[in-house]
Amino acid sequence: AADPEPLVISLPQWVVRAQERLGLDPSQQWDLRLLVDGNAERLREMRERYAGRETTDARRGQLEEMAALQLRFRSELRGILTPQQLSEWDELIEELLGQVHLRHAPRMADSH
């Protein structure tokens, strides 16, 4: 089976980690959850709209929409987190992305 898309599938896990790490209060946790779910839904809808469209225009359109979604997510996130929590958030995301890259990288030890 192909690897599931890490951030979508492990959503609750990384959101829980973020909540713990940032020390979010219950209303922040709720707002973050709604934001993350809404964002996942918008991404899914976008993927469906572009499914099977391989043209350069379609790809460019998808990239532009993706960028717009990220900006929207970011500005809504700013409304939920304190500046301190926001910088913690960025660190956590960097770590998670690093782990994802490591997981998909060929293991050096296996290549003898």
GROMACS elastic network, one bead per residue, 0.5 to 0.9 nm:
[ bonds ]
;  ai    aj funct       b0    kb
    1     4     6  0.84520   500
    2     5     6  0.89958   500
    3     6     6  0.77066   500
    4     7     6  0.87578   500
    4     8     6  0.80692   500
    4     9     6  0.65008   500
    4    10     6  0.89888   500
    5     8     6  0.57484   500
    5     9     6  0.60968   500
    5    10     6  0.83345   500
    6     9     6  0.55091   500
    6    10     6  0.58182   500
    6    11     6  0.79871   500
    6   100     6  0.72288   500
    7    10     6  0.54515   500
    7    11     6  0.56096   500
    7    14     6  0.77888   500
    7    96     6  0.88553   500
    7   100     6  0.89354   500
    8    11     6  0.51653   500
    8    12     6  0.87816   500
    8    40     6  0.70563   500
    9    12     6  0.80647   500
    9    13     6  0.88654   500
   10    13     6  0.53251   500
   10    14     6  0.63849   500
   10    15     6  0.85603   500
   11    14     6  0.55369   500
   11    15     6  0.60113   500
   11    16     6  0.84265   500
   11    36     6  0.82772   500
   11    37     6  0.88169   500
   12    15     6  0.51046   500
   12    16     6  0.58967   500
   12    17     6  0.85093   500
   12    33     6  0.87429   500
   13    16     6  0.52030   500
   13    17     6  0.62850   500
   13    18     6  0.86879   500
   14    18     6  0.60614   500
   14    19     6  0.85252   500
   14    96     6  0.81638   500
   15    19     6  0.61047   500
   15    20     6  0.86146   500
   15    29     6  0.88259   500
   15    32     6  0.81858   500
   15    33     6  0.75536   500
   15    36     6  0.83089   500
   16    19     6  0.50559   500
   16    20     6  0.62247   500
   16    21     6  0.84879   500
   16    29     6  0.88588   500
   17    20     6  0.52155   500
   17    21     6  0.59394   500
   17    22     6  0.83920   500
   17    92     6  0.86419   500
   18    21     6  0.50867   500
   18    22     6  0.58645   500
   18    23     6  0.81468   500
   18    24     6  0.83669   500
   18    88     6  0.85851   500
   18    89     6  0.68114   500
   18    92     6  0.71207   500
   18    93     6  0.88011   500
   19    22     6  0.53512   500
   19    23     6  0.57601   500
   19    24     6  0.52782   500
   19    25     6  0.83225   500
   19    28     6  0.85706   500
   19    29     6  0.64874   500
   19    32     6  0.86580   500
   20    23     6  0.51015   500
   20    24     6  0.68695   500
   21    24     6  0.80831   500
   21    85     6  0.88170   500
   21    88     6  0.77279   500
   21    89     6  0.83736   500
   21    92     6  0.83452   500
   22    81     6  0.88179   500
   22    84     6  0.86053   500
   22    85     6  0.55499   500
   22    86     6  0.84630   500
   22    88     6  0.65406   500
   22    89     6  0.71844   500
   23    85     6  0.82183   500
   24    27     6  0.79482   500
   24    28     6  0.56088   500
   24    29     6  0.58599   500
   24    81     6  0.81794   500
   24    85     6  0.84199   500
   25    28     6  0.52900   500
   25    29     6  0.61536   500
   25    30     6  0.87388   500
   26    30     6  0.62057   500
   26    31     6  0.86561   500
   27    30     6  0.50750   500
   27    31     6  0.61745   500
   27    32     6  0.85364   500
   28    31     6  0.50590   500
   28    32     6  0.59747   500
   28    33     6  0.84203   500
   28    80     6  0.61005   500
   28    81     6  0.73232   500
   29    32     6  0.51681   500
   29    33     6  0.60799   500
   29    34     6  0.86718   500
   29    80     6  0.89849   500
   30    33     6  0.51049   500
   30    34     6  0.62736   500
   30    35     6  0.86049   500
   31    34     6  0.51846   500
   31    35     6  0.61200   500
   31    36     6  0.86168   500
   31    77     6  0.88855   500
   31    80     6  0.68377   500
   32    36     6  0.60302   500
   32    37     6  0.84476   500
   32    77     6  0.73649   500
   32    80     6  0.70825   500
   32    81     6  0.87961   500
   33    36     6  0.51938   500
   33    37     6  0.60429   500
   33    38     6  0.84136   500
   34    37     6  0.51607   500
   34    38     6  0.59133   500
   34    39     6  0.83964   500
   35    38     6  0.51460   500
   35    39     6  0.60221   500
   35    40     6  0.85801   500
   35    73     6  0.72942   500
   35    76     6  0.75131   500
   35    77     6  0.76791   500
   36    39     6  0.50944   500
   36    40     6  0.61473   500
   36    41     6  0.85999   500
   36    73     6  0.81489   500
   37    40     6  0.51259   500
   37    41     6  0.61997   500
   37    42     6  0.87065   500
   38    41     6  0.50655   500
   38    42     6  0.62382   500
   38    43     6  0.86645   500
   39    42     6  0.51029   500
   39    43     6  0.61925   500
   39    44     6  0.85769   500
   39    69     6  0.74135   500
   39    70     6  0.86373   500
   39    72     6  0.89356   500
   39    73     6  0.69421   500
   40    43     6  0.51224   500
   40    44     6  0.61512   500
   40    45     6  0.86999   500
   41    44     6  0.50627   500
   41    45     6  0.62379   500
   41    46     6  0.86049   500
   42    45     6  0.51369   500
   42    46     6  0.61535   500
   42    47     6  0.86556   500
   42    69     6  0.79045   500
   43    46     6  0.50589   500
   43    47     6  0.61758   500
   43    48     6  0.86540   500
   43    66     6  0.75933   500
   43    69     6  0.78544   500
   44    47     6  0.51342   500
   44    48     6  0.62702   500
   44    49     6  0.86988   500
   45    48     6  0.51279   500
   45    49     6  0.62356   500
   45    50     6  0.87686   500
   46    49     6  0.50918   500
   46    50     6  0.63464   500
   46    51     6  0.85127   500
   46    62     6  0.74529   500
   46    65     6  0.78827   500
   46    66     6  0.83530   500
   47    50     6  0.52077   500
   47    51     6  0.58121   500
   47    62     6  0.80433   500
   48    51     6  0.50116   500
   48    52     6  0.86720   500
   49    52     6  0.87314   500
   49    53     6  0.85978   500
   50    53     6  0.54602   500
   50    54     6  0.82343   500
   50    58     6  0.67896   500
   50    59     6  0.81306   500
   50    61     6  0.87951   500
   50    62     6  0.70909   500
   51    54     6  0.82384   500
   53    56     6  0.89274   500
   53    58     6  0.60962   500
   53    59     6  0.78222   500
   54    57     6  0.83046   500
   54    58     6  0.63737   500
   54    59     6  0.66671   500
   55    58     6  0.51441   500
   55    59     6  0.62802   500
   55    60     6  0.85994   500
   56    59     6  0.51184   500
   56    60     6  0.60753   500
   56    61     6  0.84556   500
   57    60     6  0.50757   500
   57    61     6  0.59733   500
   57    62     6  0.85033   500
   58    62     6  0.60945   500
   58    63     6  0.86127   500
   59    62     6  0.50873   500
   59    63     6  0.62055   500
   59    64     6  0.86227   500
   60    63     6  0.51109   500
   60    64     6  0.61597   500
   60    65     6  0.85879   500
   61    64     6  0.51469   500
   61    65     6  0.61503   500
   61    66     6  0.85040   500
   62    65     6  0.50973   500
   62    66     6  0.60063   500
   62    67     6  0.85674   500
   63    67     6  0.61800   500
   63    68     6  0.86087   500
   64    67     6  0.51114   500
   64    68     6  0.62033   500
   64    69     6  0.86450   500
   65    69     6  0.61058   500
   65    70     6  0.85788   500
   66    69     6  0.50801   500
   66    70     6  0.62332   500
   66    71     6  0.86949   500
   67    70     6  0.50840   500
   67    71     6  0.62640   500
   67    72     6  0.86365   500
   68    71     6  0.51140   500
   68    72     6  0.61694   500
   68    73     6  0.85635   500
   69    72     6  0.50343   500
   69    73     6  0.60312   500
   69    74     6  0.84710   500
   70    73     6  0.50127   500
   70    74     6  0.60418   500
   70    75     6  0.86238   500
   71    74     6  0.50302   500
   71    75     6  0.61816   500
   71    76     6  0.85854   500
   72    75     6  0.52459   500
   72    76     6  0.61637   500
   72    77     6  0.84142   500
   73    76     6  0.52320   500
   73    77     6  0.59503   500
   73    78     6  0.85939   500
   74    78     6  0.62055   500
   74    79     6  0.88051   500
   75    78     6  0.50509   500
   75    79     6  0.66488   500
   76    79     6  0.51182   500
   76    80     6  0.67475   500
   77    80     6  0.51454   500
   77    81     6  0.61813   500
   77    86     6  0.78902   500
   78    81     6  0.54924   500
   78    82     6  0.72174   500
   78    83     6  0.76219   500
   78    86     6  0.70367   500
   79    82     6  0.79897   500
   81    84     6  0.78184   500
   81    85     6  0.55906   500
   81    86     6  0.57885   500
   81    89     6  0.89211   500
   82    85     6  0.51062   500
   82    86     6  0.60868   500
   82    87     6  0.88021   500
   83    87     6  0.64290   500
   83    88     6  0.87536   500
   84    87     6  0.54293   500
   84    88     6  0.64472   500
   84    89     6  0.86685   500
   85    89     6  0.59949   500
   85    90     6  0.86626   500
   86    90     6  0.63427   500
   86    91     6  0.87962   500
   87    90     6  0.50641   500
   87    91     6  0.64036   500
   87    92     6  0.87149   500
   88    91     6  0.51399   500
   88    92     6  0.62297   500
   88    93     6  0.86964   500
   89    92     6  0.51046   500
   89    93     6  0.61890   500
   89    94     6  0.86273   500
   90    93     6  0.51609   500
   90    94     6  0.62095   500
   90    95     6  0.86999   500
   91    94     6  0.51424   500
   91    95     6  0.63216   500
   91    96     6  0.87360   500
   92    95     6  0.50896   500
   92    96     6  0.61981   500
   92    97     6  0.86075   500
   93    96     6  0.50255   500
   93    97     6  0.60411   500
   93    98     6  0.83978   500
   94    97     6  0.51874   500
   94    98     6  0.60695   500
   94    99     6  0.86677   500
   95    99     6  0.62593   500
   95   100     6  0.87122   500
   96    99     6  0.50694   500
   96   100     6  0.62699   500
   96   101     6  0.87189   500
   97   100     6  0.50009   500
   97   101     6  0.62196   500
   97   102     6  0.85414   500
   98   101     6  0.51744   500
   98   102     6  0.61232   500
   98   103     6  0.85570   500
   99   103     6  0.60165   500
   99   104     6  0.86451   500
  100   103     6  0.51044   500
  100   104     6  0.63771   500
  100   105     6  0.86027   500
  101   104     6  0.52559   500
  101   105     6  0.59678   500
  102   105     6  0.50449   500
  102   106     6  0.81004   500
  102   107     6  0.84132   500
  103   106     6  0.80603   500
  103   107     6  0.85336   500
  104   107     6  0.86024   500
  105   108     6  0.86744   500
  106   109     6  0.88450   500
  106   110     6  0.79589   500
  106   111     6  0.83468   500
  107   110     6  0.55642   500
  107   111     6  0.71195   500
  108   111     6  0.55666   500
  108   112     6  0.83014   500
  109   112     6  0.70364   500
